[in-house]
Amino acid sequence: DPLDLHRLCTGLEQTFDELMGRSIELNIADGIILPNLRMNGKEEACFYLNPKGRCSIHSLRPGICRLFPLGRFYQKESFQYFLQVHECPKPGKAKIKIRKWMDTPDLKRYEKYISDWHFYLKGLTERITAPGGEELVKPLSMHVLKTFYQQPYDPKQDFYAQFYDRLR
């Protein structure tokens, strides 16, 4: 999502285009072209895993990594968390509050942002899958890429305020 790329760009001091040349690639998700982490090798491992299989950008890691092994179930303009019990084989898992697990400042604000981003993309998907919508795929995808990813966010200003200005 845009916050993930903002964290990576700011923390690694690279532009979106520089990351595209190394660690980010574009794929189609629900009909819309979006960036995601590049997977490497036979194991399709994250670009940022070191040779020992550990995250080399832990403090900058994307939301999906912060979330694991939790998932989200979206409905009615919101979501709930659920535990993917078979995804993490580590025995003896302790109970940890989501706020601590996610390691994200201002979790409520982040959760609102995640929900708004999800339902924004869902609305775009509905538009492009409607009759005649196939001709909107490229222009909408390009708009999303340029508006939310390629145009840098000012690291000295509040990310969420900048995001919602763009969303409007």
Buried (B, 14 or more C-beta within 10 A) or exposed (E): BBBBBBBBBBEBEBEBEEBBEEBBEEEEEEBBBBBEBBEEEEEEEBBBBEEEEEEEBEEBBBBEBBBEBBBBEEEEEBBEEEEEEEEEEEEEEEEEEEEEBBEBEEBEEBBBBBBBBBBEBEEBBEBBEEEEBEEBBEEBBEEBBEEBBBEEBEEEEEBBEBBEEEEE
